[in-house]
Amino acid sequence: MPLAETCRRIKLLLSDVDGVMTDGSVLYDSTGAELKSFNIRDGLGIRLWQRAGGVFGVVTGRESPMVERRCRELDVAILVQNSGDKLPKVQQIASEQGVTLDEIAYIGDDLPDLPVIQAVGLGVAVADAAEEVLHAADYTTQLPGGRGAIRELIEVILKQRMKQ
């Protein structure tokens, strides 16, 4: 199916965090507090997606107060942390949001993301994803995780929607 047609169906965009919204680094300060760095362009991209009527959500295998804070700042509708097996969570989210898996785009970088990338309508790998994820993805960003990959994906989806 052409990318433009696939993008027109997408209503819900879900993302992993570590390696996608961040570069995958986990930093600790001298008190042991965890630090994360988020790309501001991704944040604007999420806002553009929301303004266009899309819903954005996060499904991550770890738990982090910084992720919760970033999601609050961006009015992210869906936040699932500590998700070991992501596909059942994504299926539950789809049901709760009233969408099919074909109407979901998911962006990930590593093996826990693989089942979701294979199941949704638009499975996306960041440029520096694990080899298996790169091979399974319908689309691979040019930018690596934490460096604007989410913004890139959102722009691709929105621009593809305008094509005839």
Secondary structure, DSSP 8 states (H G I E B T S, - for coil): --HHHHHHH--EEEE-STTTTS-S--EE-TTS-EE----HHHHHHHHHHHHTT-EEEEE-SS--HHHHHHHHHTT-SEEE-S-SSHHHHHHHHHHHHT--GGGEEEEE-SGGGHHHHHHSSEEEE-TT--HHHHHH-SEE-SS-TTTTHHHHHHHHHHHHHT--
